[in-house]
Structures are given as C-alpha cells and as structure tokens.
Amino acid sequence: MRILVGYNGSDESKAAVRLAGDIAIPLGAQVQVMTSMEGGPRERPEEIVAAEAHLKEAREIMADQGIVCEVFQSVRGMSPGEDMVDYAKEKAIDLIVVGVEKRSRAQKILLGSTAQYIILKAPCPVLTVK
C-alpha cells in the first residue's frame, strides 16, 4: 500500500502526517510526504529553503513513529491540489491524506480549496484531518 501525504508545515498538515503514520504502521504501508512548489522552477530561494525545512520536520515526525518515509518537493508549477492528484495517478497511490485548513466562505470562493480539489479529482480514497 502507498500513502501520499500533502505537507506545508501547517498544524493541519502535521496532523495529516501523524495520521498517515498511524495508518501505515499496522498495514506496513509505504509513506511519501510531498510539498508542492506552485511557482515551479521560478520559485524564490527562500521559499525552497522553507519547504526543505518543512519536509525535514515531516521526516522527523514520521521517524518519531518509527517510520522511514520518502519526502520530496514537487516543482512542476501546478497548484498543490493538481500536483498531488497527478502524482497519485502517476505513482498508483492507494490513499491520500491531507489536512484541512479552516477558511472563510469568501476565501473558499476566491481561492478554492486544495483539499476539496483533491477529494473530487483523486484516483484513490482521500482522508482529511483538521
């Protein structure tokens, strides 16, 4: 079984990583933690450094649970939702775990919701956590 976790350093994404670890242990699942760099190759160096720090943090959370996971930055220039859905299709992911950030109704209308996009478009089940 392959589990993909979206991670951006938020409390919600930390909860997603912990939950994925809880699921992976009894199933012996492989966990991949992904952060999506929406700017693609034009991403600013400080944002790349911040993303690397976030991924290091995710790796440490998983290590605390006794899980070795793969962490990576995607720099394909897509929205995080599109990036995760495409990756899940390409790599035959069995489960996606994402954190859901509370947003106002206006923010959802203007910006959309990454989790909502993933839920609607993913090729596999999606588990969300607050």
N, CA, C and O atoms as a Tinker XYZ file with bonds, in Angstrom:
   520  protein
     1  N      0.852000   -1.186000    0.000000    73     2
     2  CA     0.000000    0.000000    0.000000    64     1     3
     3  C      0.886000    1.233000    0.000000    63     2     4     5
     4  O      1.915000    1.272000    0.674000    81     3
     5  N      0.477000    2.241000   -0.762000    73     3     6
     6  CA     1.215000    3.506000   -0.854000    64     5     7
     7  C      0.332000    4.653000   -0.366000    63     6     8     9
     8  O     -0.790000    4.835000   -0.837000    81     7
     9  N      0.859000    5.417000    0.581000    73     7    10
    10  CA     0.130000    6.559000    1.141000    64     9    11
    11  C      0.875000    7.828000    0.771000    63    10    12    13
    12  O      2.087000    7.920000    0.965000    81    11
    13  N      0.156000    8.807000    0.239000    73    11    14
    14  CA     0.714000   10.112000   -0.092000    64    13    15
    15  C      0.147000   11.135000    0.879000    63    14    16    17
    16  O     -1.063000   11.193000    1.098000    81    15
    17  N      1.035000   11.945000    1.462000    73    15    18
    18  CA     0.615000   12.973000    2.409000    64    17    19
    19  C      1.044000   14.331000    1.873000    63    18    20    21
    20  O      2.197000   14.524000    1.489000    81    19
    21  N      0.104000   15.269000    1.853000    73    19    22
    22  CA     0.426000   16.648000    1.496000    64    21    23
    23  C      0.920000   17.379000    2.728000    63    22    24    25
    24  O      0.313000   17.287000    3.795000    81    23
    25  N      2.032000   18.113000    2.585000    73    23    26
    26  CA     2.620000   18.771000    3.755000    64    25    27
    27  C      3.089000   20.164000    3.400000    63    26    28    29
    28  O      3.807000   20.365000    2.421000    81    27
    29  N      2.666000   21.139000    4.222000    73    27    30
    30  CA     3.117000   22.520000    4.025000    64    29    31
    31  C      3.590000   23.170000    5.325000    63    30    32    33
    32  O      3.820000   24.379000    5.362000    81    31
    33  N      3.735000   22.392000    6.372000    73    31    34
    34  CA     4.208000   22.922000    7.653000    64    33    35
    35  C      3.106000   23.414000    8.570000    63    34    36    37
    36  O      3.382000   23.770000    9.715000    81    35
    37  N      1.874000   23.445000    8.105000    73    35    38
    38  CA     0.763000   23.903000    8.942000    64    37    39
    39  C      0.434000   22.847000    9.996000    63    38    40    41
    40  O      0.823000   21.685000    9.876000    81    39
    41  N     -0.288000   23.277000   11.028000    73    39    42
    42  CA    -0.721000   22.328000   12.060000    64    41    43
    43  C     -1.573000   21.217000   11.461000    63    42    44    45
    44  O     -1.482000   20.060000   11.872000    81    43
    45  N     -2.404000   21.582000   10.482000    73    43    46
    46  CA    -3.266000   20.594000    9.841000    64    45    47
    47  C     -2.441000   19.564000    9.070000    63    46    48    49
    48  O     -2.760000   18.375000    9.079000    81    47
    49  N     -1.390000   20.019000    8.408000    73    47    50
    50  CA    -0.572000   19.065000    7.661000    64    49    51
    51  C      0.262000   18.200000    8.605000    63    50    52    53
    52  O      0.569000   17.053000    8.278000    81    51
    53  N      0.630000   18.730000    9.764000    73    51    54
    54  CA     1.321000   17.904000   10.770000    64    53    55
    55  C      0.387000   16.798000   11.256000    63    54    56    57
    56  O      0.805000   15.655000   11.440000    81    55
    57  N     -0.873000   17.149000   11.460000    73    55    58
    58  CA    -1.858000   16.149000   11.873000    64    57    59
    59  C     -2.026000   15.086000   10.788000    63    58    60    61
    60  O     -2.206000   13.908000   11.096000    81    59
    61  N     -1.967000   15.495000    9.530000    73    59    62
    62  CA    -2.079000   14.543000    8.421000    64    61    63
    63  C     -0.909000   13.572000    8.416000    63    62    64    65
    64  O     -1.090000   12.376000    8.185000    81    63
    65  N      0.294000   14.083000    8.670000    73    63    66
    66  CA     1.473000   13.215000    8.708000    64    65    67
    67  C      1.354000   12.203000    9.844000    63    66    68    69
    68  O      1.637000   11.018000    9.664000    81    67
    69  N      0.934000   12.676000   11.009000    73    67    70
    70  CA     0.779000   11.760000   12.155000    64    69    71
    71  C     -0.273000   10.684000   11.856000    63    70    72    73
    72  O     -0.061000    9.507000   12.144000    81    71
    73  N     -1.386000   11.086000   11.287000    73    71    74
    74  CA    -2.445000   10.140000   10.953000    64    73    75
    75  C     -1.971000    9.123000    9.919000    63    74    76    77
    76  O     -2.256000    7.931000   10.040000    81    75
    77  N     -1.256000    9.585000    8.914000    73    75    78
    78  CA    -0.718000    8.661000    7.910000    64    77    79
    79  C      0.211000    7.644000    8.560000    63    78    80    81
    80  O      0.209000    6.469000    8.193000    81    79
    81  N      1.002000    8.098000    9.525000    73    79    82
    82  CA     1.873000    7.179000   10.254000    64    81    83
    83  C      1.082000    6.154000   11.030000    63    82    84    85
    84  O      1.428000    4.972000   11.049000    81    83
    85  N      0.010000    6.608000   11.676000    73    83    86
    86  CA    -0.841000    5.682000   12.436000    64    85    87
    87  C     -1.449000    4.605000   11.532000    63    86    88    89
    88  O     -1.603000    3.453000   11.939000    81    87
    89  N     -1.786000    4.990000   10.319000    73    87    90
    90  CA    -2.374000    4.047000    9.369000    64    89    91
    91  C     -1.302000    3.125000    8.786000    63    90    92    93
    92  O     -1.530000    1.928000    8.610000    81    91
    93  N     -0.148000    3.685000    8.493000    73    91    94
    94  CA     0.919000    2.937000    7.819000    64    93    95
    95  C      1.486000    1.813000    8.678000    63    94    96    97
    96  O      1.820000    0.744000    8.167000    81    95
    97  N      1.595000    2.052000    9.974000    73    95    98
    98  CA     2.244000    1.066000   10.844000    64    97    99
    99  C      1.567000   -0.305000   10.775000    63    98   100   101
   100  O      2.241000   -1.284000   10.456000    81    99
   101  N      0.271000   -0.419000   11.058000    73    99   102
   102  CA    -0.323000   -1.766000   11.031000    64   101   103
   103  C     -0.422000   -2.367000    9.624000    63   102   104   105
   104  O     -0.482000   -3.587000    9.471000    81   103
   105  N     -0.441000   -1.507000    8.599000    73   103   106
   106  CA    -0.574000   -2.010000    7.235000    64   105   107
   107  C      0.765000   -2.261000    6.558000    63   106   108   109
   108  O      0.822000   -2.869000    5.489000    81   107
   109  N      1.836000   -1.795000    7.181000    73   107   110
   110  CA     3.147000   -1.905000    6.550000    64   109   111
   111  C      3.222000   -1.095000    5.269000    63   110   112   113
   112  O      3.908000   -1.477000    4.320000    81   111
   113  N      2.511000    0.026000    5.247000    73   111   114
   114  CA     2.415000    0.841000    4.039000    64   113   115
   115  C      3.652000    1.717000    3.853000    63   114   116   117
   116  O      4.343000    2.070000    4.808000    81   115
   117  N      3.897000    2.045000    2.613000    73   115   118
   118  CA     4.962000    2.981000    2.241000    64   117   119
   119  C      4.358000    4.391000    2.281000    63   118   120   121
   120  O      3.276000    4.617000    1.740000    81   119
   121  N      5.057000    5.341000    2.921000    73   119   122
   122  CA     4.550000    6.707000    3.039000    64   121   123
   123  C      5.451000    7.659000    2.261000    63   122   124   125
   124  O      6.676000    7.618000    2.369000    81   123
   125  N      4.810000    8.510000    1.479000    73   123   126
   126  CA     5.513000    9.556000    0.742000    64   125   127
   127  C      4.904000   10.885000    1.165000    63   126   128   129
   128  O      3.687000   11.064000    1.123000    81   127
   129  N      5.759000   11.813000    1.571000    73   127   130
   130  CA     5.312000   13.137000    2.001000    64   129   131
   131  C      5.748000   14.140000    0.941000    63   130   132   133
   132  O      6.917000   14.203000    0.561000    81   131
   133  N      4.783000   14.917000    0.475000    73   131   134
   134  CA     5.022000   15.808000   -0.663000    64   133   135
   135  C      4.661000   17.244000   -0.318000    63   134   136   137
   136  O      3.650000   17.508000    0.332000    81   135
   137  N      5.500000   18.159000   -0.761000    73   135   138
   138  CA     5.124000   19.567000   -0.742000    64   137   139
   139  C      5.200000   20.060000   -2.177000    63   138   140   141
   140  O      6.115000   19.699000   -2.917000    81   139
   141  N      4.252000   20.871000   -2.561000    73   139   142
   142  CA     4.157000   21.327000   -3.945000    64   141   143
   143  C      4.565000   22.794000   -4.030000    63   142   144   145
   144  O      4.014000   23.649000   -3.337000    81   143
   145  N      5.532000   23.064000   -4.883000    73   143   146
   146  CA     6.016000   24.426000   -5.084000    64   145   147
   147  C      5.277000   25.010000   -6.284000    63   146   148   149
   148  O      5.628000   24.743000   -7.433000    81   147
   149  N      4.260000   25.804000   -6.004000    73   147   150
   150  CA     3.364000   26.295000   -7.046000    64   149   151
   151  C      4.080000   27.150000   -8.089000    63   150   152   153
   152  O      3.652000   27.209000   -9.242000    81   151
   153  N      5.165000   27.811000   -7.693000    73   151   154
   154  CA     5.898000   28.665000   -8.624000    64   153   155
   155  C      6.773000   27.899000   -9.593000    63   154   156   157
   156  O      7.349000   28.480000  -10.513000    81   155
   157  N      6.875000   26.592000   -9.388000    73   155   158
   158  CA     7.692000   25.774000  -10.272000    64   157   159
   159  C      9.153000   26.192000  -10.218000    63   158   160   161
   160  O      9.654000   26.544000   -9.150000    81   159
   161  N      9.839000   26.159000  -11.344000    73   159   162
   162  CA    11.265000   26.477000  -11.359000    64   161   163
   163  C     11.558000   27.951000  -11.041000    63   162   164   165
   164  O     12.707000   28.317000  -10.795000    81   163
   165  N     10.530000   28.783000  -11.047000    73   163   166
   166  CA    10.715000   30.207000  -10.730000    64   165   167
   167  C     10.549000   30.492000   -9.239000    63   166   168   169
   168  O     10.508000   31.651000   -8.827000    81   167
   169  N     10.456000   29.455000   -8.448000    73   167   170
   170  CA    10.263000   29.610000   -7.000000    64   169   171
   171  C     11.450000   30.361000   -6.402000    63   170   172   173
   172  O     12.596000   30.152000   -6.799000    81   171
   173  N     11.160000   31.232000   -5.449000    73   171   174
   174  CA    12.228000   32.010000   -4.799000    64   173   175
   175  C     13.050000   31.114000   -3.884000    63   174   176   177
   176  O     12.510000   30.204000   -3.257000    81   175
   177  N     14.355000   31.366000   -3.803000    73   175   178
   178  CA    15.237000   30.523000   -2.982000    64   177   179
   179  C     14.786000   30.397000   -1.528000    63   178   180   181
   180  O     14.888000   29.317000   -0.946000    81   179
   181  N     14.292000   31.479000   -0.935000    73   179   182
   182  CA    13.867000   31.410000    0.466000    64   181   183
   183  C     12.648000   30.494000    0.649000    63   182   184   185
   184  O     12.488000   29.869000    1.698000    81   183
   185  N     11.795000   30.421000   -0.375000    73   183   186
   186  CA    10.644000   29.519000   -0.299000    64   185   187
   187  C     11.088000   28.062000   -0.443000    63   186   188   189
   188  O     10.506000   27.170000    0.174000    81   187
   189  N     12.107000   27.825000   -1.246000    73   187   190
   190  CA    12.654000   26.472000   -1.393000    64   189   191
   191  C     13.282000   26.018000   -0.085000    63   190   192   193
   192  O     13.089000   24.879000    0.338000    81   191
   193  N     14.036000   26.914000    0.559000    73   191   194
   194  CA    14.662000   26.598000    1.847000    64   193   195
   195  C     13.585000   26.305000    2.897000    63   194   196   197
   196  O     13.718000   25.364000    3.679000    81   195
   197  N     12.526000   27.107000    2.910000    73   195   198
   198  CA    11.431000   26.884000    3.863000    64   197   199
   199  C     10.762000   25.531000    3.604000    63   198   200   201
   200  O     10.443000   24.809000    4.548000    81   199
   201  N     10.554000   25.190000    2.352000    73   199   202
   202  CA     9.935000   23.901000    2.014000    64   201   203
   203  C     10.824000   22.743000    2.457000    63   202   204   205
   204  O     10.329000   21.732000    2.956000    81   203
   205  N     12.132000   22.890000    2.274000    73   203   206
   206  CA    13.061000   21.846000    2.717000    64   205   207
   207  C     12.996000   21.671000    4.230000    63   206   208   209
   208  O     13.044000   20.548000    4.732000    81   207
   209  N     12.887000   22.787000    4.958000    73   207   210
   210  CA    12.773000   22.712000    6.420000    64   209   211
   211  C     11.473000   22.026000    6.824000    63   210   212   213
   212  O     11.452000   21.234000    7.767000    81   211
   213  N     10.390000   22.328000    6.111000    73   211   214
   214  CA     9.107000   21.676000    6.398000    64   213   215
   215  C      9.213000   20.172000    6.178000    63   214   216   217
   216  O      8.717000   19.387000    6.987000    81   215
   217  N      9.853000   19.773000    5.095000    73   215   218
   218  CA     9.979000   18.347000    4.801000    64   217   219
   219  C     10.867000   17.639000    5.817000    63   218   220   221
   220  O     10.615000   16.486000    6.167000    81   219
   221  N     11.885000   18.313000    6.284000    73   219   222
   222  CA    12.736000   17.738000    7.329000    64   221   223
   223  C     11.895000   17.494000    8.584000    63   222   224   225
   224  O     12.015000   16.460000    9.241000    81   223
   225  N     11.048000   18.467000    8.897000    73   223   226
   226  CA    10.155000   18.349000   10.046000    64   225   227
   227  C      9.203000   17.155000    9.875000    63   226   228   229
   228  O      8.980000   16.398000   10.820000    81   227
   229  N      8.647000   16.991000    8.674000    73   227   230
   230  CA     7.742000   15.868000    8.413000    64   229   231
   231  C      8.481000   14.542000    8.569000    63   230   232   233
   232  O      7.946000   13.591000    9.139000    81   231
   233  N      9.703000   14.481000    8.064000    73   231   234
   234  CA    10.501000   13.257000    8.191000    64   233   235
   235  C     10.729000   12.925000    9.666000    63   234   236   237
   236  O     10.680000   11.759000   10.059000    81   235
   237  N     10.979000   13.957000   10.484000    73   235   238
   238  CA    11.210000   13.750000   11.923000    64   237   239
   239  C      9.940000   13.266000   12.627000    63   238   240   241
   240  O     10.007000   12.409000   13.508000    81   239
   241  N      8.788000   13.813000   12.241000    73   239   242
   242  CA     7.514000   13.355000   12.821000    64   241   243
   243  C      7.322000   11.868000   12.527000    63   242   244   245
   244  O      6.941000   11.098000   13.408000    81   243
   245  N      7.589000   11.475000   11.285000    73   243   246
   246  CA     7.443000   10.072000   10.909000    64   245   247
   247  C      8.473000    9.210000   11.636000    63   246   248   249
   248  O      8.152000    8.107000   12.078000    81   247
   249  N      9.698000    9.695000   11.762000    73   247   250
   250  CA    10.749000    8.939000   12.451000    64   249   251
   251  C     10.374000    8.709000   13.911000    63   250   252   253
   252  O     10.668000    7.654000   14.473000    81   251
   253  N      9.723000    9.704000   14.527000    73   251   254
   254  CA     9.265000    9.546000   15.914000    64   253   255
   255  C      8.258000    8.415000   16.050000    63   254   256   257
   256  O      8.108000    7.838000   17.127000    81   255
   257  N      7.565000    8.096000   14.955000    73   255   258
   258  CA     6.603000    6.992000   14.943000    64   257   259
   259  C      7.265000    5.685000   14.485000    63   258   260   261
   260  O      6.613000    4.644000   14.407000    81   259
   261  N      8.554000    5.754000   14.188000    73   259   262
   262  CA     9.273000    4.568000   13.745000    64   261   263
   263  C      9.098000    4.260000   12.276000    63   262   264   265
   264  O      9.269000    3.117000   11.853000    81   263
   265  N      8.758000    5.277000   11.490000    73   263   266
   266  CA     8.513000    5.076000   10.066000    64   265   267
   267  C      9.559000    5.821000    9.248000    63   266   268   269
   268  O      9.820000    7.001000    9.482000    81   267
   269  N     10.149000    5.128000    8.299000    73   267   270
   270  CA    11.035000    5.760000    7.332000    64   269   271
   271  C     10.159000    6.116000    6.136000    63   270   272   273
   272  O      9.492000    5.248000    5.574000    81   271
   273  N     10.160000    7.377000    5.749000    73   271   274
   274  CA     9.315000    7.799000    4.637000    64   273   275
   275  C     10.154000    8.537000    3.599000    63   274   276   277
   276  O     11.272000    8.979000    3.863000    81   275
   277  N      9.585000    8.650000    2.439000    73   275   278
   278  CA    10.197000    9.434000    1.369000    64   277   279
   279  C      9.570000   10.824000    1.416000    63   278   280   281
   280  O      8.347000   10.949000    1.482000    81   279
   281  N     10.396000   11.865000    1.383000    73   279   282
   282  CA     9.883000   13.236000    1.339000    64   281   283
   283  C     10.436000   13.917000    0.092000    63   282   284   285
   284  O     11.575000   13.676000   -0.308000    81   283
   285  N      9.620000   14.763000   -0.513000    73   283   286
   286  CA    10.112000   15.449000   -1.709000    64   285   287
   287  C      9.308000   16.704000   -2.008000    63   286   288   289
   288  O      8.150000   16.849000   -1.615000    81   287
   289  N      9.978000   17.608000   -2.723000    73   287   290
   290  CA     9.353000   18.824000   -3.233000    64   289   291
   291  C      9.001000   18.589000   -4.687000    63   290   292   293
   292  O      9.809000   18.074000   -5.459000    81   291
   293  N      7.809000   18.965000   -5.048000    73   291   294
   294  CA     7.424000   18.924000   -6.453000    64   293   295
   295  C      7.476000   20.345000   -6.978000    63   294   296   297
   296  O      6.896000   21.251000   -6.380000    81   295
   297  N      8.159000   20.547000   -8.082000    73   295   298
   298  CA     8.320000   21.894000   -8.650000    64   297   299
   299  C      7.777000   21.950000  -10.077000    63   298   300   301
   300  O      8.382000   22.543000  -10.970000    81   299
   301  N      6.631000   21.324000  -10.261000    73   299   302
   302  CA     6.057000   21.266000  -11.604000    64   301   303
   303  C      5.240000   22.511000  -11.949000    63   302   304   305
   304  O      4.766000   22.650000  -13.077000    81   303
   305  N      5.074000   23.420000  -10.979000    73   303   306
   306  CA     4.371000   24.667000  -11.250000    64   305   307
   307  C      2.860000   24.552000  -11.286000    63   306   308   309
   308  O      2.185000   25.437000  -11.810000    81   307
   309  N      2.322000   23.481000  -10.740000    73   307   310
   310  CA     0.869000   23.300000  -10.669000    64   309   311
   311  C      0.374000   23.761000   -9.303000    63   310   312   313
   312  O      1.167000   23.986000   -8.388000    81   311
   313  N     -0.931000   23.899000   -9.176000    73   311   314
   314  CA    -1.481000   24.135000   -7.849000    64   313   315
   315  C     -1.219000   22.879000   -7.018000    63   314   316   317
   316  O     -1.093000   21.790000   -7.578000    81   315
   317  N     -1.136000   23.011000   -5.688000    73   315   318
   318  CA    -0.877000   21.816000   -4.870000    64   317   319
   319  C     -1.885000   20.699000   -5.096000    63   318   320   321
   320  O     -1.507000   19.528000   -5.122000    81   319
   321  N     -3.153000   21.035000   -5.258000    73   319   322
   322  CA    -4.166000   20.015000   -5.494000    64   321   323
   323  C     -3.934000   19.266000   -6.790000    63   322   324   325
   324  O     -3.956000   18.035000   -6.817000    81   323
   325  N     -3.710000   20.016000   -7.873000    73   323   326
   326  CA    -3.448000   19.385000   -9.167000    64   325   327
   327  C     -2.193000   18.518000   -9.101000    63   326   328   329
   328  O     -2.158000   17.411000   -9.639000    81   327
   329  N     -1.170000   19.035000   -8.438000    73   327   330
   330  CA     0.098000   18.335000   -8.327000    64   329   331
   331  C     -0.074000   16.988000   -7.613000    63   330   332   333
   332  O      0.430000   15.960000   -8.067000    81   331
   333  N     -0.794000   17.017000   -6.490000    73   331   334
   334  CA    -0.985000   15.782000   -5.724000    64   333   335
   335  C     -1.834000   14.768000   -6.495000    63   334   336   337
   336  O     -1.529000   13.576000   -6.491000    81   335
   337  N     -2.877000   15.227000   -7.145000    73   335   338
   338  CA    -3.739000   14.326000   -7.910000    64   337   339
   339  C     -2.956000   13.696000   -9.066000    63   338   340   341
   340  O     -3.042000   12.488000   -9.286000    81   339
   341  N     -2.199000   14.505000   -9.797000    73   339   342
   342  CA    -1.405000   13.961000  -10.907000    64   341   343
   343  C     -0.366000   12.963000  -10.407000    63   342   344   345
   344  O     -0.179000   11.905000  -11.007000    81   343
   345  N      0.307000   13.299000   -9.311000    73   343   346
   346  CA     1.307000   12.400000   -8.748000    64   345   347
   347  C      0.662000   11.083000   -8.318000    63   346   348   349
   348  O      1.210000   10.008000   -8.559000    81   347
   349  N     -0.503000   11.174000   -7.680000    73   347   350
   350  CA    -1.201000    9.966000   -7.233000    64   349   351
   351  C     -1.549000    9.066000   -8.412000    63   350   352   353
   352  O     -1.472000    7.843000   -8.304000    81   351
   353  N     -1.929000    9.664000   -9.533000    73   351   354
   354  CA    -2.226000    8.882000  -10.736000    64   353   355
   355  C     -0.958000    8.239000  -11.292000    63   354   356   357
   356  O     -0.952000    7.061000  -11.647000    81   355
   357  N      0.114000    9.026000  -11.364000    73   355   358
   358  CA     1.378000    8.544000  -11.936000    64   357   359
   359  C      1.988000    7.408000  -11.117000    63   358   360   361
   360  O      2.562000    6.478000  -11.683000    81   359
   361  N      1.871000    7.474000   -9.802000    73   359   362
   362  CA     2.561000    6.533000   -8.916000    64   361   363
   363  C      1.646000    5.480000   -8.299000    63   362   364   365
   364  O      2.064000    4.754000   -7.396000    81   363
   365  N      0.421000    5.389000   -8.767000    73   363   366
   366  CA    -0.539000    4.395000   -8.265000    64   365   367
   367  C     -0.666000    4.450000   -6.742000    63   366   368   369
   368  O     -0.556000    3.434000   -6.056000    81   367
   369  N     -0.896000    5.644000   -6.239000    73   367   370
   370  CA    -1.083000    5.857000   -4.795000    64   369   371
   371  C     -2.420000    5.248000   -4.384000    63   370   372   373
   372  O     -3.409000    5.356000   -5.109000    81   371
   373  N     -2.442000    4.608000   -3.214000    73   371   374
   374  CA    -3.655000    3.947000   -2.728000    64   373   375
   375  C     -4.498000    4.820000   -1.804000    63   374   376   377
   376  O     -5.705000    4.612000   -1.684000    81   375
   377  N     -3.864000    5.803000   -1.146000    73   375   378
   378  CA    -4.572000    6.676000   -0.207000    64   377   379
   379  C     -3.845000    8.009000   -0.129000    63   378   380   381
   380  O     -2.617000    8.048000   -0.050000    81   379
   381  N     -4.596000    9.093000   -0.152000    73   379   382
   382  CA    -4.041000   10.435000    0.051000    64   381   383
   383  C     -4.545000   10.941000    1.392000    63   382   384   385
   384  O     -5.731000   10.824000    1.703000    81   383
   385  N     -3.640000   11.504000    2.185000    73   383   386
   386  CA    -4.011000   12.091000    3.475000    64   385   387
   387  C     -3.636000   13.570000    3.433000    63   386   388   389
   388  O     -2.486000   13.916000    3.166000    81   387
   389  N     -4.611000   14.441000    3.696000    73   387   390
   390  CA    -4.369000   15.882000    3.690000    64   389   391
   391  C     -5.026000   16.541000    4.894000    63   390   392   393
   392  O     -6.050000   16.083000    5.400000    81   391
   393  N     -4.414000   17.615000    5.329000    73   391   394
   394  CA    -5.001000   18.445000    6.375000    64   393   395
   395  C     -5.942000   19.451000    5.758000    63   394   396   397
   396  O     -5.718000   19.920000    4.642000    81   395
   397  N     -6.988000   19.781000    6.474000    73   395   398
   398  CA    -7.964000   20.762000    6.002000    64   397   399
   399  C     -7.857000   22.002000    6.869000    63   398   400   401
   400  O     -8.084000   21.959000    8.078000    81   399
   401  N     -7.505000   23.106000    6.228000    73   399   402
   402  CA    -7.392000   24.375000    6.940000    64   401   403
   403  C     -8.737000   25.086000    6.908000    63   402   404   405
   404  O     -9.403000   25.138000    5.874000    81   403
   405  N     -9.122000   25.627000    8.045000    73   403   406
   406  CA   -10.391000   26.354000    8.123000    64   405   407
   407  C    -10.247000   27.679000    7.378000    63   406   408   409
   408  O     -9.328000   28.456000    7.638000    81   407
   409  N    -11.156000   27.916000    6.463000    73   407   410
   410  CA   -11.186000   29.165000    5.698000    64   409   411
   411  C    -12.595000   29.728000    5.713000    63   410   412   413
   412  O    -13.573000   29.001000    5.884000    81   411
   413  N    -12.675000   31.012000    5.535000    73   411   414
   414  CA   -13.997000   31.636000    5.456000    64   413   415
   415  C    -14.648000   31.254000    4.125000    63   414   416   417
   416  O    -13.978000   30.799000    3.198000    81   415
   417  N    -15.933000   31.445000    4.051000    73   415   418
   418  CA   -16.667000   31.137000    2.822000    64   417   419
   419  C    -16.133000   31.962000    1.647000    63   418   420   421
   420  O    -16.011000   31.457000    0.531000    81   419
   421  N    -15.818000   33.226000    1.905000    73   419   422
   422  CA   -15.299000   34.097000    0.844000    64   421   423
   423  C    -13.936000   33.604000    0.351000    63   422   424   425
   424  O    -13.670000   33.617000   -0.852000    81   423
   425  N    -13.075000   33.173000    1.270000    73   423   426
   426  CA   -11.765000   32.652000    0.867000    64   425   427
   427  C    -11.910000   31.412000    0.005000    63   426   428   429
   428  O    -11.174000   31.242000   -0.967000    81   427
   429  N    -12.852000   30.544000    0.352000    73   427   430
   430  CA   -13.067000   29.338000   -0.437000    64   429   431
   431  C    -13.538000   29.684000   -1.845000    63   430   432   433
   432  O    -13.111000   29.064000   -2.819000    81   431
   433  N    -14.416000   30.674000   -1.946000    73   431   434
   434  CA   -14.929000   31.074000   -3.255000    64   433   435
   435  C    -13.814000   31.670000   -4.108000    63   434   436   437
   436  O    -13.682000   31.344000   -5.287000    81   435
   437  N    -13.010000   32.548000   -3.500000    73   435   438
   438  CA   -11.950000   33.224000   -4.245000    64   437   439
   439  C    -10.753000   32.320000   -4.536000    63   438   440   441
   440  O    -10.225000   32.326000   -5.648000    81   439
   441  N    -10.332000   31.560000   -3.560000    73   439   442
   442  CA    -9.100000   30.788000   -3.674000    64   441   443
   443  C     -9.328000   29.311000   -3.958000    63   442   444   445
   444  O     -8.413000   28.615000   -4.397000    81   443
   445  N    -10.530000   28.833000   -3.714000    73   443   446
   446  CA   -10.774000   27.410000   -3.842000    64   445   447
   447  C    -10.186000   26.678000   -2.646000    63   446   448   449
   448  O     -9.626000   27.307000   -1.749000    81   447
   449  N    -10.302000   25.405000   -2.626000    73   447   450
   450  CA    -9.792000   24.596000   -1.533000    64   449   451
   451  C     -8.955000   23.464000   -2.114000    63   450   452   453
   452  O     -9.430000   22.685000   -2.941000    81   451
   453  N     -7.717000   23.384000   -1.676000    73   451   454
   454  CA    -6.838000   22.314000   -2.138000    64   453   455
   455  C     -7.447000   20.963000   -1.792000    63   454   456   457
   456  O     -7.511000   20.070000   -2.636000    81   455
   457  N     -7.896000   20.817000   -0.547000    73   455   458
   458  CA    -8.479000   19.542000   -0.120000    64   457   459
   459  C     -9.714000   19.207000   -0.952000    63   458   460   461
   460  O     -9.900000   18.059000   -1.354000    81   459
   461  N    -10.547000   20.196000   -1.207000    73   459   462
   462  CA   -11.753000   19.947000   -1.998000    64   461   463
   463  C    -11.386000   19.450000   -3.394000    63   462   464   465
   464  O    -11.992000   18.502000   -3.893000    81   463
   465  N    -10.413000   20.074000   -4.017000    73   463   466
   466  CA    -9.976000   19.649000   -5.346000    64   465   467
   467  C     -9.497000   18.200000   -5.296000    63   466   468   469
   468  O     -9.877000   17.387000   -6.139000    81   467
   469  N     -8.661000   17.880000   -4.307000    73   467   470
   470  CA    -8.113000   16.532000   -4.191000    64   469   471
   471  C     -9.229000   15.515000   -3.981000    63   470   472   473
   472  O     -9.234000   14.456000   -4.608000    81   471
   473  N    -10.174000   15.835000   -3.101000    73   471   474
   474  CA   -11.292000   14.930000   -2.831000    64   473   475
   475  C    -12.076000   14.634000   -4.111000    63   474   476   477
   476  O    -12.443000   13.487000   -4.364000    81   475
   477  N    -12.327000   15.652000   -4.904000    73   475   478
   478  CA   -13.140000   15.493000   -6.108000    64   477   479
   479  C    -12.397000   14.832000   -7.269000    63   478   480   481
   480  O    -13.018000   14.150000   -8.084000    81   479
   481  N    -11.089000   15.019000   -7.356000    73   479   482
   482  CA   -10.343000   14.570000   -8.533000    64   481   483
   483  C     -9.410000   13.374000   -8.311000    63   482   484   485
   484  O     -8.931000   12.784000   -9.280000    81   483
   485  N     -9.151000   13.014000   -7.075000    73   483   486
   486  CA    -8.172000   11.962000   -6.788000    64   485   487
   487  C     -8.601000   10.612000   -7.352000    63   486   488   489
   488  O     -9.792000   10.301000   -7.401000    81   487
   489  N     -7.622000    9.810000   -7.778000    73   487   490
   490  CA    -7.923000    8.485000   -8.307000    64   489   491
   491  C     -8.056000    7.421000   -7.214000    63   490   492   493
   492  O     -8.226000    6.237000   -7.506000    81   491
   493  N     -7.978000    7.856000   -5.956000    73   491   494
   494  CA    -7.994000    6.923000   -4.830000    64   493   495
   495  C     -8.741000    7.581000   -3.661000    63   494   496   497
   496  O     -9.093000    8.758000   -3.744000    81   495
   497  N     -8.984000    6.848000   -2.592000    73   495   498
   498  CA    -9.622000    7.454000   -1.422000    64   497   499
   499  C     -8.760000    8.584000   -0.842000    63   498   500   501
   500  O     -7.531000    8.560000   -0.920000    81   499
   501  N     -9.446000    9.568000   -0.262000    73   499   502
   502  CA    -8.778000   10.707000    0.378000    64   501   503
   503  C     -9.265000   10.793000    1.803000    63   502   504   505
   504  O    -10.466000   10.780000    2.070000    81   503
   505  N     -8.315000   10.880000    2.718000    73   503   506
   506  CA    -8.629000   11.022000    4.139000    64   505   507
   507  C     -8.204000   12.416000    4.561000    63   506   508   509
   508  O     -7.059000   12.816000    4.354000    81   507
   509  N     -9.144000   13.162000    5.160000    73   507   510
   510  CA    -8.822000   14.517000    5.594000    64   509   511
   511  C     -8.815000   14.580000    7.121000    63   510   512   513
   512  O     -9.487000   13.809000    7.805000    81   511
   513  N     -8.034000   15.523000    7.620000    73   511   514
   514  CA    -7.930000   15.726000    9.063000    64   513   515
   515  C     -7.853000   17.224000    9.328000    63   514   516   517
   516  O     -7.260000   17.974000    8.553000    81   515
   517  N     -8.465000   17.651000   10.441000    73   515   518
   518  CA    -8.411000   19.062000   10.830000    64   517   519
   519  C     -7.284000   19.281000   11.803000    63   518   520
   520  O     -7.068000   20.406000   12.254000    81   519
